Amino acid sequence: MARTVGIGHQNFETIRREGYFYVDKTSFIREWRESGDSVTLITRPRRFGKTLTMSMTEQFFSVNYAGRKC
């Protein structure tokens, strides 16, 4: 069964819960975290997943989402 691309969805929790297709950025988040940089500037054109990546980062590191599987 083909998965639907969640165009326009910017909340990681919604994308996971609804089973939309997305590009996994966990490698990017790990690399960013381990770099030790004091400032990170993420420049990408419109619609390249900046907000979704920040939503994913929030859910990885926030205690509000601890213990959730989705």
CHARMM internal coordinates of N, CA and C (Angstrom, degrees):
IC EDIT
DIST 1 N 1 CA 1.4512
DIST 1 CA 1 C 1.5258
ANGL 1 N 1 CA 1 C 108.91
DIST 1 C 2 N 1.3048
ANGL 1 CA 1 C 2 N 117.65
DIHE 1 N 1 CA 1 C 2 N 127.13
DIST 2 N 2 CA 1.4580
ANGL 1 C 2 N 2 CA 123.10
DIHE 1 CA 1 C 2 N 2 CA -179.77
DIST 2 CA 2 C 1.5234
ANGL 2 N 2 CA 2 C 110.53
DIHE 1 C 2 N 2 CA 2 C -71.96
DIST 2 C 3 N 1.3160
ANGL 2 CA 2 C 3 N 115.05
DIHE 2 N 2 CA 2 C 3 N 142.76
DIST 3 N 3 CA 1.4602
ANGL 2 C 3 N 3 CA 120.17
DIHE 2 CA 2 C 3 N 3 CA 178.30
DIST 3 CA 3 C 1.5174
ANGL 3 N 3 CA 3 C 109.22
DIHE 2 C 3 N 3 CA 3 C -94.80
DIST 3 C 4 N 1.3163
ANGL 3 CA 3 C 4 N 116.39
DIHE 3 N 3 CA 3 C 4 N 146.59
DIST 4 N 4 CA 1.4584
ANGL 3 C 4 N 4 CA 122.66
DIHE 3 CA 3 C 4 N 4 CA -179.76
DIST 4 CA 4 C 1.5234
ANGL 4 N 4 CA 4 C 109.54
DIHE 3 C 4 N 4 CA 4 C -84.02
DIST 4 C 5 N 1.3199
ANGL 4 CA 4 C 5 N 115.56
DIHE 4 N 4 CA 4 C 5 N 138.52
DIST 5 N 5 CA 1.4592
ANGL 4 C 5 N 5 CA 121.11
DIHE 4 CA 4 C 5 N 5 CA 174.44
DIST 5 CA 5 C 1.5220
ANGL 5 N 5 CA 5 C 107.20
DIHE 4 C 5 N 5 CA 5 C -77.74
DIST 5 C 6 N 1.3221
ANGL 5 CA 5 C 6 N 117.48
DIHE 5 N 5 CA 5 C 6 N 128.39
DIST 6 N 6 CA 1.4641
ANGL 5 C 6 N 6 CA 121.99
DIHE 5 CA 5 C 6 N 6 CA -177.06
DIST 6 CA 6 C 1.5106
ANGL 6 N 6 CA 6 C 112.44
DIHE 5 C 6 N 6 CA 6 C -84.85
DIST 6 C 7 N 1.3134
ANGL 6 CA 6 C 7 N 117.45
DIHE 6 N 6 CA 6 C 7 N 61.23
DIST 7 N 7 CA 1.4617
ANGL 6 C 7 N 7 CA 121.55
DIHE 6 CA 6 C 7 N 7 CA -178.81
DIST 7 CA 7 C 1.5164
ANGL 7 N 7 CA 7 C 109.57
DIHE 6 C 7 N 7 CA 7 C -62.00
DIST 7 C 8 N 1.3137
ANGL 7 CA 7 C 8 N 116.14
DIHE 7 N 7 CA 7 C 8 N 128.33
DIST 8 N 8 CA 1.4534
ANGL 7 C 8 N 8 CA 121.81
DIHE 7 CA 7 C 8 N 8 CA 178.22
DIST 8 CA 8 C 1.5172
ANGL 8 N 8 CA 8 C 114.15
DIHE 7 C 8 N 8 CA 8 C 90.61
DIST 8 C 9 N 1.3201
ANGL 8 CA 8 C 9 N 117.99
DIHE 8 N 8 CA 8 C 9 N -11.77
DIST 9 N 9 CA 1.4615
ANGL 8 C 9 N 9 CA 120.60
DIHE 8 CA 8 C 9 N 9 CA 178.22
DIST 9 CA 9 C 1.5197
ANGL 9 N 9 CA 9 C 108.73
DIHE 8 C 9 N 9 CA 9 C -85.26
DIST 9 C 10 N 1.3291
ANGL 9 CA 9 C 10 N 116.57
DIHE 9 N 9 CA 9 C 10 N 127.33
DIST 10 N 10 CA 1.4570
ANGL 9 C 10 N 10 CA 120.38
DIHE 9 CA 9 C 10 N 10 CA -176.15
DIST 10 CA 10 C 1.5189
ANGL 10 N 10 CA 10 C 112.43
DIHE 9 C 10 N 10 CA 10 C -118.64
DIST 10 C 11 N 1.3084
ANGL 10 CA 10 C 11 N 117.65
DIHE 10 N 10 CA 10 C 11 N 9.83
DIST 11 N 11 CA 1.4582
ANGL 10 C 11 N 11 CA 121.34
DIHE 10 CA 10 C 11 N 11 CA -179.67
DIST 11 CA 11 C 1.5253
ANGL 11 N 11 CA 11 C 108.62
DIHE 10 C 11 N 11 CA 11 C -111.55
DIST 11 C 12 N 1.3237
ANGL 11 CA 11 C 12 N 115.92
DIHE 11 N 11 CA 11 C 12 N 119.25
DIST 12 N 12 CA 1.4577
ANGL 11 C 12 N 12 CA 121.54
DIHE 11 CA 11 C 12 N 12 CA -176.20
DIST 12 CA 12 C 1.5236
ANGL 12 N 12 CA 12 C 112.09
DIHE 11 C 12 N 12 CA 12 C -60.55
DIST 12 C 13 N 1.3185
ANGL 12 CA 12 C 13 N 116.98
DIHE 12 N 12 CA 12 C 13 N -40.57
DIST 13 N 13 CA 1.4633
ANGL 12 C 13 N 13 CA 120.23
DIHE 12 CA 12 C 13 N 13 CA -179.78
DIST 13 CA 13 C 1.5247
ANGL 13 N 13 CA 13 C 111.36
DIHE 12 C 13 N 13 CA 13 C -60.25
DIST 13 C 14 N 1.3251
ANGL 13 CA 13 C 14 N 117.53
DIHE 13 N 13 CA 13 C 14 N -43.00
DIST 14 N 14 CA 1.4670
ANGL 13 C 14 N 14 CA 122.04
DIHE 13 CA 13 C 14 N 14 CA 178.79
DIST 14 CA 14 C 1.5227
ANGL 14 N 14 CA 14 C 110.89
DIHE 13 C 14 N 14 CA 14 C -63.38
DIST 14 C 15 N 1.3115
ANGL 14 CA 14 C 15 N 116.73
DIHE 14 N 14 CA 14 C 15 N -43.25
DIST 15 N 15 CA 1.4647
ANGL 14 C 15 N 15 CA 121.16
DIHE 14 CA 14 C 15 N 15 CA -178.84
DIST 15 CA 15 C 1.5279
ANGL 15 N 15 CA 15 C 110.40
DIHE 14 C 15 N 15 CA 15 C -62.90
DIST 15 C 16 N 1.3309
ANGL 15 CA 15 C 16 N 117.41
DIHE 15 N 15 CA 15 C 16 N -42.97
DIST 16 N 16 CA 1.4687
ANGL 15 C 16 N 16 CA 120.97
DIHE 15 CA 15 C 16 N 16 CA 178.86
DIST 16 CA 16 C 1.5257
ANGL 16 N 16 CA 16 C 111.35
DIHE 15 C 16 N 16 CA 16 C -68.11
DIST 16 C 17 N 1.3315
ANGL 16 CA 16 C 17 N 116.36
DIHE 16 N 16 CA 16 C 17 N -44.50
DIST 17 N 17 CA 1.4675
ANGL 16 C 17 N 17 CA 120.79
DIHE 16 CA 16 C 17 N 17 CA -176.90
DIST 17 CA 17 C 1.5244
ANGL 17 N 17 CA 17 C 111.24
DIHE 16 C 17 N 17 CA 17 C -64.63
DIST 17 C 18 N 1.3230
ANGL 17 CA 17 C 18 N 116.78
DIHE 17 N 17 CA 17 C 18 N -40.14
DIST 18 N 18 CA 1.4665
ANGL 17 C 18 N 18 CA 121.46
DIHE 17 CA 17 C 18 N 18 CA -177.45
DIST 18 CA 18 C 1.5260
ANGL 18 N 18 CA 18 C 113.11
DIHE 17 C 18 N 18 CA 18 C -85.29
DIST 18 C 19 N 1.3419
ANGL 18 CA 18 C 19 N 117.66
DIHE 18 N 18 CA 18 C 19 N -7.89
DIST 19 N 19 CA 1.4624
ANGL 18 C 19 N 19 CA 121.50
DIHE 18 CA 18 C 19 N 19 CA 176.47
DIST 19 CA 19 C 1.5132
ANGL 19 N 19 CA 19 C 114.42
DIHE 18 C 19 N 19 CA 19 C 75.04
DIST 19 C 20 N 1.3466
ANGL 19 CA 19 C 20 N 116.92
DIHE 19 N 19 CA 19 C 20 N 26.39
DIST 20 N 20 CA 1.4596
ANGL 19 C 20 N 20 CA 120.09
DIHE 19 CA 19 C 20 N 20 CA 178.06
DIST 20 CA 20 C 1.5293
ANGL 20 N 20 CA 20 C 110.60
DIHE 19 C 20 N 20 CA 20 C -71.16
DIST 20 C 21 N 1.3141
ANGL 20 CA 20 C 21 N 116.06
DIHE 20 N 20 CA 20 C 21 N 155.38
DIST 21 N 21 CA 1.4588
ANGL 20 C 21 N 21 CA 122.51
DIHE 20 CA 20 C 21 N 21 CA 173.88
DIST 21 CA 21 C 1.5262
ANGL 21 N 21 CA 21 C 107.65
DIHE 20 C 21 N 21 CA 21 C -75.82
DIST 21 C 22 N 1.3291
ANGL 21 CA 21 C 22 N 117.13
DIHE 21 N 21 CA 21 C 22 N 137.70
DIST 22 N 22 CA 1.4575
ANGL 21 C 22 N 22 CA 121.29
DIHE 21 CA 21 C 22 N 22 CA 175.97
DIST 22 CA 22 C 1.5205
ANGL 22 N 22 CA 22 C 109.14
DIHE 21 C 22 N 22 CA 22 C -150.70
DIST 22 C 23 N 1.3159
ANGL 22 CA 22 C 23 N 116.46
DIHE 22 N 22 CA 22 C 23 N 162.87
DIST 23 N 23 CA 1.4609
ANGL 22 C 23 N 23 CA 121.79
DIHE 22 CA 22 C 23 N 23 CA 177.98
DIST 23 CA 23 C 1.5219
ANGL 23 N 23 CA 23 C 107.57
DIHE 22 C 23 N 23 CA 23 C -90.87
DIST 23 C 24 N 1.3220
ANGL 23 CA 23 C 24 N 116.06
DIHE 23 N 23 CA 23 C 24 N 120.01
DIST 24 N 24 CA 1.4562
ANGL 23 C 24 N 24 CA 121.77
DIHE 23 CA 23 C 24 N 24 CA -177.59
DIST 24 CA 24 C 1.5290
ANGL 24 N 24 CA 24 C 110.16
DIHE 23 C 24 N 24 CA 24 C -72.21
DIST 24 C 25 N 1.3260
ANGL 24 CA 24 C 25 N 116.58
DIHE 24 N 24 CA 24 C 25 N 121.85
DIST 25 N 25 CA 1.4664
ANGL 24 C 25 N 25 CA 121.53
DIHE 24 CA 24 C 25 N 25 CA -178.01
DIST 25 CA 25 C 1.5256
ANGL 25 N 25 CA 25 C 112.22
DIHE 24 C 25 N 25 CA 25 C -108.64
DIST 25 C 26 N 1.3321
ANGL 25 CA 25 C 26 N 117.82
DIHE 25 N 25 CA 25 C 26 N 20.55
DIST 26 N 26 CA 1.4530
ANGL 25 C 26 N 26 CA 119.42
DIHE 25 CA 25 C 26 N 26 CA -177.41
DIST 26 CA 26 C 1.5253
ANGL 26 N 26 CA 26 C 112.24
DIHE 25 C 26 N 26 CA 26 C -62.87
DIST 26 C 27 N 1.3094
ANGL 26 CA 26 C 27 N 118.06
DIHE 26 N 26 CA 26 C 27 N -33.91
DIST 27 N 27 CA 1.4707
ANGL 26 C 27 N 27 CA 120.18
DIHE 26 CA 26 C 27 N 27 CA 177.33
DIST 27 CA 27 C 1.5174
ANGL 27 N 27 CA 27 C 110.64
DIHE 26 C 27 N 27 CA 27 C -64.36
DIST 27 C 28 N 1.3332
ANGL 27 CA 27 C 28 N 116.37
DIHE 27 N 27 CA 27 C 28 N -40.25
DIST 28 N 28 CA 1.4613
ANGL 27 C 28 N 28 CA 120.93
DIHE 27 CA 27 C 28 N 28 CA 177.41
DIST 28 CA 28 C 1.5261
ANGL 28 N 28 CA 28 C 110.64
DIHE 27 C 28 N 28 CA 28 C -62.72
DIST 28 C 29 N 1.3303
ANGL 28 CA 28 C 29 N 117.12
DIHE 28 N 28 CA 28 C 29 N -43.89
DIST 29 N 29 CA 1.4636
ANGL 28 C 29 N 29 CA 121.36
DIHE 28 CA 28 C 29 N 29 CA -178.85
DIST 29 CA 29 C 1.5295
ANGL 29 N 29 CA 29 C 110.34
DIHE 28 C 29 N 29 CA 29 C -64.63
DIST 29 C 30 N 1.3272
ANGL 29 CA 29 C 30 N 117.03
DIHE 29 N 29 CA 29 C 30 N -42.80
DIST 30 N 30 CA 1.4707
ANGL 29 C 30 N 30 CA 120.40
DIHE 29 CA 29 C 30 N 30 CA 178.10
DIST 30 CA 30 C 1.5277
ANGL 30 N 30 CA 30 C 110.61
DIHE 29 C 30 N 30 CA 30 C -62.18
DIST 30 C 31 N 1.3304
ANGL 30 CA 30 C 31 N 116.57
DIHE 30 N 30 CA 30 C 31 N -47.26
DIST 31 N 31 CA 1.4638
ANGL 30 C 31 N 31 CA 120.95
DIHE 30 CA 30 C 31 N 31 CA 179.88
DIST 31 CA 31 C 1.5212
ANGL 31 N 31 CA 31 C 110.84
DIHE 30 C 31 N 31 CA 31 C -60.17
DIST 31 C 32 N 1.3330
ANGL 31 CA 31 C 32 N 116.75
DIHE 31 N 31 CA 31 C 32 N -43.17
DIST 32 N 32 CA 1.4634
ANGL 31 C 32 N 32 CA 121.75
DIHE 31 CA 31 C 32 N 32 CA 179.26
DIST 32 CA 32 C 1.5301
ANGL 32 N 32 CA 32 C 110.73
DIHE 31 C 32 N 32 CA 32 C -62.92
DIST 32 C 33 N 1.3274
ANGL 32 CA 32 C 33 N 116.70
DIHE 32 N 32 CA 32 C 33 N -45.00
DIST 33 N 33 CA 1.4681
ANGL 32 C 33 N 33 CA 121.14
DIHE 32 CA 32 C 33 N 33 CA -178.24
DIST 33 CA 33 C 1.5246
ANGL 33 N 33 CA 33 C 111.54
DIHE 32 C 33 N 33 CA 33 C -65.03
DIST 33 C 34 N 1.3109
ANGL 33 CA 33 C 34 N 116.94
DIHE 33 N 33 CA 33 C 34 N -41.05
DIST 34 N 34 CA 1.4646
ANGL 33 C 34 N 34 CA 121.00
DIHE 33 CA 33 C 34 N 34 CA -176.74
DIST 34 CA 34 C 1.5269
ANGL 34 N 34 CA 34 C 113.29
DIHE 33 C 34 N 34 CA 34 C -78.96
DIST 34 C 35 N 1.3304
ANGL 34 CA 34 C 35 N 117.58
DIHE 34 N 34 CA 34 C 35 N -12.55
DIST 35 N 35 CA 1.4629
ANGL 34 C 35 N 35 CA 120.16
DIHE 34 CA 34 C 35 N 35 CA -177.61
DIST 35 CA 35 C 1.5267
ANGL 35 N 35 CA 35 C 112.28
DIHE 34 C 35 N 35 CA 35 C -70.35
DIST 35 C 36 N 1.3388
ANGL 35 CA 35 C 36 N 117.74
DIHE 35 N 35 CA 35 C 36 N -27.77
DIST 36 N 36 CA 1.4577
ANGL 35 C 36 N 36 CA 120.83
DIHE 35 CA 35 C 36 N 36 CA 178.51
DIST 36 CA 36 C 1.5136
ANGL 36 N 36 CA 36 C 113.90
DIHE 35 C 36 N 36 CA 36 C 74.62
DIST 36 C 37 N 1.3180
ANGL 36 CA 36 C 37 N 117.63
DIHE 36 N 36 CA 36 C 37 N 12.26
DIST 37 N 37 CA 1.4621
ANGL 36 C 37 N 37 CA 120.55
DIHE 36 CA 36 C 37 N 37 CA 178.72
DIST 37 CA 37 C 1.5224
ANGL 37 N 37 CA 37 C 110.55
DIHE 36 C 37 N 37 CA 37 C -65.85
DIST 37 C 38 N 1.3289
ANGL 37 CA 37 C 38 N 116.66
DIHE 37 N 37 CA 37 C 38 N 144.18
DIST 38 N 38 CA 1.4598
ANGL 37 C 38 N 38 CA 119.67
DIHE 37 CA 37 C 38 N 38 CA 178.53
DIST 38 CA 38 C 1.5293
ANGL 38 N 38 CA 38 C 111.38
DIHE 37 C 38 N 38 CA 38 C -82.49
DIST 38 C 39 N 1.3279
ANGL 38 CA 38 C 39 N 116.67
DIHE 38 N 38 CA 38 C 39 N -24.02
DIST 39 N 39 CA 1.4608
ANGL 38 C 39 N 39 CA 121.66
DIHE 38 CA 38 C 39 N 39 CA 179.14
DIST 39 CA 39 C 1.5211
ANGL 39 N 39 CA 39 C 108.31
DIHE 38 C 39 N 39 CA 39 C -137.13
DIST 39 C 40 N 1.3270
ANGL 39 CA 39 C 40 N 116.35
DIHE 39 N 39 CA 39 C 40 N 138.68
DIST 40 N 40 CA 1.4562
ANGL 39 C 40 N 40 CA 120.93
DIHE 39 CA 39 C 40 N 40 CA 176.44
DIST 40 CA 40 C 1.5186
ANGL 40 N 40 CA 40 C 108.90
DIHE 39 C 40 N 40 CA 40 C -126.95
DIST 40 C 41 N 1.3039
ANGL 40 CA 40 C 41 N 116.59
DIHE 40 N 40 CA 40 C 41 N 126.83
DIST 41 N 41 CA 1.4570
ANGL 40 C 41 N 41 CA 122.25
DIHE 40 CA 40 C 41 N 41 CA 176.70
DIST 41 CA 41 C 1.5210
ANGL 41 N 41 CA 41 C 107.57
DIHE 40 C 41 N 41 CA 41 C -111.43
DIST 41 C 42 N 1.3264
ANGL 41 CA 41 C 42 N 116.45
DIHE 41 N 41 CA 41 C 42 N 118.28
DIST 42 N 42 CA 1.4604
ANGL 41 C 42 N 42 CA 121.15
DIHE 41 CA 41 C 42 N 42 CA -179.93
DIST 42 CA 42 C 1.5158
ANGL 42 N 42 CA 42 C 107.67
DIHE 41 C 42 N 42 CA 42 C -106.84
DIST 42 C 43 N 1.3101
ANGL 42 CA 42 C 43 N 115.75
DIHE 42 N 42 CA 42 C 43 N 108.97
DIST 43 N 43 CA 1.4625
ANGL 42 C 43 N 43 CA 120.19
DIHE 42 CA 42 C 43 N 43 CA 179.83
DIST 43 CA 43 C 1.5214
ANGL 43 N 43 CA 43 C 109.12
DIHE 42 C 43 N 43 CA 43 C -112.02
DIST 43 C 44 N 1.2748
ANGL 43 CA 43 C 44 N 115.46
DIHE 43 N 43 CA 43 C 44 N 123.93
DIST 44 N 44 CA 1.4617
ANGL 43 C 44 N 44 CA 123.17
DIHE 43 CA 43 C 44 N 44 CA 177.10
DIST 44 CA 44 C 1.5224
ANGL 44 N 44 CA 44 C 107.52
DIHE 43 C 44 N 44 CA 44 C -150.01
DIST 44 C 45 N 1.3128
ANGL 44 CA 44 C 45 N 117.20
DIHE 44 N 44 CA 44 C 45 N 155.68
DIST 45 N 45 CA 1.4636
ANGL 44 C 45 N 45 CA 119.65
DIHE 44 CA 44 C 45 N 45 CA 175.25
DIST 45 CA 45 C 1.5247
ANGL 45 N 45 CA 45 C 111.11
DIHE 44 C 45 N 45 CA 45 C -64.57
DIST 45 C 46 N 1.2993
ANGL 45 CA 45 C 46 N 115.57
DIHE 45 N 45 CA 45 C 46 N 168.10
DIST 46 N 46 CA 1.4592
ANGL 45 C 46 N 46 CA 120.70
DIHE 45 CA 45 C 46 N 46 CA 176.51
DIST 46 CA 46 C 1.5208
ANGL 46 N 46 CA 46 C 109.91
DIHE 45 C 46 N 46 CA 46 C -55.47
DIST 46 C 47 N 1.3253
ANGL 46 CA 46 C 47 N 115.69
DIHE 46 N 46 CA 46 C 47 N 147.09
DIST 47 N 47 CA 1.4661
ANGL 46 C 47 N 47 CA 123.95
DIHE 46 CA 46 C 47 N 47 CA 173.88
DIST 47 CA 47 C 1.5305
ANGL 47 N 47 CA 47 C 113.58
DIHE 46 C 47 N 47 CA 47 C 67.72
DIST 47 C 48 N 1.3424
ANGL 47 CA 47 C 48 N 117.46
DIHE 47 N 47 CA 47 C 48 N 27.07
DIST 48 N 48 CA 1.4573
ANGL 47 C 48 N 48 CA 120.62
DIHE 47 CA 47 C 48 N 48 CA 178.60
DIST 48 CA 48 C 1.5215
ANGL 48 N 48 CA 48 C 112.91
DIHE 47 C 48 N 48 CA 48 C -107.83
DIST 48 C 49 N 1.3265
ANGL 48 CA 48 C 49 N 118.93
DIHE 48 N 48 CA 48 C 49 N 18.06
DIST 49 N 49 CA 1.4523
ANGL 48 C 49 N 49 CA 122.43
DIHE 48 CA 48 C 49 N 49 CA 169.90
DIST 49 CA 49 C 1.5120
ANGL 49 N 49 CA 49 C 117.64
DIHE 48 C 49 N 49 CA 49 C 87.86
DIST 49 C 50 N 1.3380
ANGL 49 CA 49 C 50 N 118.66
DIHE 49 N 49 CA 49 C 50 N 21.33
DIST 50 N 50 CA 1.4644
ANGL 49 C 50 N 50 CA 120.01
DIHE 49 CA 49 C 50 N 50 CA 179.77
DIST 50 CA 50 C 1.5262
ANGL 50 N 50 CA 50 C 111.10
DIHE 49 C 50 N 50 CA 50 C -64.78
DIST 50 C 51 N 1.3198
ANGL 50 CA 50 C 51 N 117.70
DIHE 50 N 50 CA 50 C 51 N -48.24
DIST 51 N 51 CA 1.4585
ANGL 50 C 51 N 51 CA 121.61
DIHE 50 CA 50 C 51 N 51 CA -178.26
DIST 51 CA 51 C 1.5248
ANGL 51 N 51 CA 51 C 110.90
DIHE 50 C 51 N 51 CA 51 C -66.04
DIST 51 C 52 N 1.3169
ANGL 51 CA 51 C 52 N 117.33
DIHE 51 N 51 CA 51 C 52 N -41.41
DIST 52 N 52 CA 1.4603
ANGL 51 C 52 N 52 CA 120.70
DIHE 51 CA 51 C 52 N 52 CA 178.32
DIST 52 CA 52 C 1.5285
ANGL 52 N 52 CA 52 C 110.83
DIHE 51 C 52 N 52 CA 52 C -63.60
DIST 52 C 53 N 1.3256
ANGL 52 CA 52 C 53 N 118.02
DIHE 52 N 52 CA 52 C 53 N -39.54
DIST 53 N 53 CA 1.4612
ANGL 52 C 53 N 53 CA 120.91
DIHE 52 CA 52 C 53 N 53 CA 177.71
DIST 53 CA 53 C 1.5260
ANGL 53 N 53 CA 53 C 110.72
DIHE 52 C 53 N 53 CA 53 C -63.59
DIST 53 C 54 N 1.3194
ANGL 53 CA 53 C 54 N 117.57
DIHE 53 N 53 CA 53 C 54 N -39.59
DIST 54 N 54 CA 1.4625
ANGL 53 C 54 N 54 CA 120.50
DIHE 53 CA 53 C 54 N 54 CA 177.90
DIST 54 CA 54 C 1.5297
ANGL 54 N 54 CA 54 C 110.76
DIHE 53 C 54 N 54 CA 54 C -68.27
DIST 54 C 55 N 1.3173
ANGL 54 CA 54 C 55 N 118.14
DIHE 54 N 54 CA 54 C 55 N -36.23
DIST 55 N 55 CA 1.4608
ANGL 54 C 55 N 55 CA 121.89
DIHE 54 CA 54 C 55 N 55 CA 176.33
DIST 55 CA 55 C 1.5287
ANGL 55 N 55 CA 55 C 109.99
DIHE 54 C 55 N 55 CA 55 C -64.73
DIST 55 C 56 N 1.3271
ANGL 55 CA 55 C 56 N 116.78
DIHE 55 N 55 CA 55 C 56 N -41.64
DIST 56 N 56 CA 1.4640
ANGL 55 C 56 N 56 CA 121.71
DIHE 55 CA 55 C 56 N 56 CA 178.16
DIST 56 CA 56 C 1.5325
ANGL 56 N 56 CA 56 C 109.78
DIHE 55 C 56 N 56 CA 56 C -64.36
DIST 56 C 57 N 1.3292
ANGL 56 CA 56 C 57 N 117.12
DIHE 56 N 56 CA 56 C 57 N -42.96
DIST 57 N 57 CA 1.4619
ANGL 56 C 57 N 57 CA 121.55
DIHE 56 CA 56 C 57 N 57 CA 178.74
DIST 57 CA 57 C 1.5251
ANGL 57 N 57 CA 57 C 110.82
DIHE 56 C 57 N 57 CA 57 C -62.05
DIST 57 C 58 N 1.3191
ANGL 57 CA 57 C 58 N 116.83
DIHE 57 N 57 CA 57 C 58 N -42.73
DIST 58 N 58 CA 1.4634
ANGL 57 C 58 N 58 CA 120.90
DIHE 57 CA 57 C 58 N 58 CA 178.25
DIST 58 CA 58 C 1.5288
ANGL 58 N 58 CA 58 C 110.86
DIHE 57 C 58 N 58 CA 58 C -58.73
DIST 58 C 59 N 1.3114
ANGL 58 CA 58 C 59 N 116.61
DIHE 58 N 58 CA 58 C 59 N -44.99
DIST 59 N 59 CA 1.4593
ANGL 58 C 59 N 59 CA 119.77
DIHE 58 CA 58 C 59 N 59 CA -178.03
DIST 59 CA 59 C 1.5230
ANGL 59 N 59 CA 59 C 112.09
DIHE 58 C 59 N 59 CA 59 C -70.01
DIST 59 C 60 N 1.3137
ANGL 59 CA 59 C 60 N 118.64
DIHE 59 N 59 CA 59 C 60 N -29.10
DIST 60 N 60 CA 1.4634
ANGL 59 C 60 N 60 CA 121.17
DIHE 59 CA 59 C 60 N 60 CA 178.12
DIST 60 CA 60 C 1.5259
ANGL 60 N 60 CA 60 C 111.44
DIHE 59 C 60 N 60 CA 60 C -70.35
DIST 60 C 61 N 1.3333
ANGL 60 CA 60 C 61 N 117.38
DIHE 60 N 60 CA 60 C 61 N -38.61
DIST 61 N 61 CA 1.4502
ANGL 60 C 61 N 61 CA 121.31
DIHE 60 CA 60 C 61 N 61 CA -170.91
DIST 61 CA 61 C 1.5255
ANGL 61 N 61 CA 61 C 115.51
DIHE 60 C 61 N 61 CA 61 C -105.76
DIST 61 C 62 N 1.3063
ANGL 61 CA 61 C 62 N 119.04
DIHE 61 N 61 CA 61 C 62 N -12.07
DIST 62 N 62 CA 1.4581
ANGL 61 C 62 N 62 CA 121.73
DIHE 61 CA 61 C 62 N 62 CA -177.14
DIST 62 CA 62 C 1.5301
ANGL 62 N 62 CA 62 C 111.67
DIHE 61 C 62 N 62 CA 62 C -82.54
DIST 62 C 63 N 1.3270
ANGL 62 CA 62 C 63 N 116.14
DIHE 62 N 62 CA 62 C 63 N 135.96
DIST 63 N 63 CA 1.4652
ANGL 62 C 63 N 63 CA 120.02
DIHE 62 CA 62 C 63 N 63 CA 176.86
DIST 63 CA 63 C 1.5236
ANGL 63 N 63 CA 63 C 110.85
DIHE 62 C 63 N 63 CA 63 C -69.56
DIST 63 C 64 N 1.3167
ANGL 63 CA 63 C 64 N 117.97
DIHE 63 N 63 CA 63 C 64 N -17.55
DIST 64 N 64 CA 1.4720
ANGL 63 C 64 N 64 CA 121.10
DIHE 63 CA 63 C 64 N 64 CA 178.26
DIST 64 CA 64 C 1.5279
ANGL 64 N 64 CA 64 C 112.40
DIHE 63 C 64 N 64 CA 64 C -64.29
DIST 64 C 65 N 1.3265
ANGL 64 CA 64 C 65 N 116.65
DIHE 64 N 64 CA 64 C 65 N -21.85
DIST 65 N 65 CA 1.4604
ANGL 64 C 65 N 65 CA 121.44
DIHE 64 CA 64 C 65 N 65 CA -177.64
DIST 65 CA 65 C 1.5289
ANGL 65 N 65 CA 65 C 112.66
DIHE 64 C 65 N 65 CA 65 C -109.18
DIST 65 C 66 N 1.3181
ANGL 65 CA 65 C 66 N 117.49
DIHE 65 N 65 CA 65 C 66 N 6.93
DIST 66 N 66 CA 1.4685
ANGL 65 C 66 N 66 CA 121.26
DIHE 65 CA 65 C 66 N 66 CA -177.78
DIST 66 CA 66 C 1.5222
ANGL 66 N 66 CA 66 C 111.62
DIHE 65 C 66 N 66 CA 66 C -60.49
DIST 66 C 67 N 1.3060
ANGL 66 CA 66 C 67 N 116.25
DIHE 66 N 66 CA 66 C 67 N 133.74
DIST 67 N 67 CA 1.4567
ANGL 66 C 67 N 67 CA 121.56
DIHE 66 CA 66 C 67 N 67 CA 176.52
DIST 67 CA 67 C 1.5239
ANGL 67 N 67 CA 67 C 114.99
DIHE 66 C 67 N 67 CA 67 C 85.86
DIST 67 C 68 N 1.3131
ANGL 67 CA 67 C 68 N 118.14
DIHE 67 N 67 CA 67 C 68 N -7.60
DIST 68 N 68 CA 1.4617
ANGL 67 C 68 N 68 CA 120.18
DIHE 67 CA 67 C 68 N 68 CA 177.71
DIST 68 CA 68 C 1.5112
ANGL 68 N 68 CA 68 C 110.03
DIHE 67 C 68 N 68 CA 68 C -78.81
DIST 68 C 69 N 1.3036
ANGL 68 CA 68 C 69 N 116.54
DIHE 68 N 68 CA 68 C 69 N 145.99
DIST 69 N 69 CA 1.4630
ANGL 68 C 69 N 69 CA 120.65
DIHE 68 CA 68 C 69 N 69 CA 178.45
DIST 69 CA 69 C 1.5214
ANGL 69 N 69 CA 69 C 111.74
DIHE 68 C 69 N 69 CA 69 C -94.57
DIST 69 C 70 N 1.3066
ANGL 69 CA 69 C 70 N 117.17
DIHE 69 N 69 CA 69 C 70 N -12.06
DIST 70 N 70 CA 1.4616
ANGL 69 C 70 N 70 CA 120.65
DIHE 69 CA 69 C 70 N 70 CA -176.27
DIST 70 CA 70 C 1.4997
ANGL 70 N 70 CA 70 C 110.22
DIHE 69 C 70 N 70 CA 70 C -127.99
END
COOR INIT
IC SEED 1 N 1 CA 1 C
IC BUILD
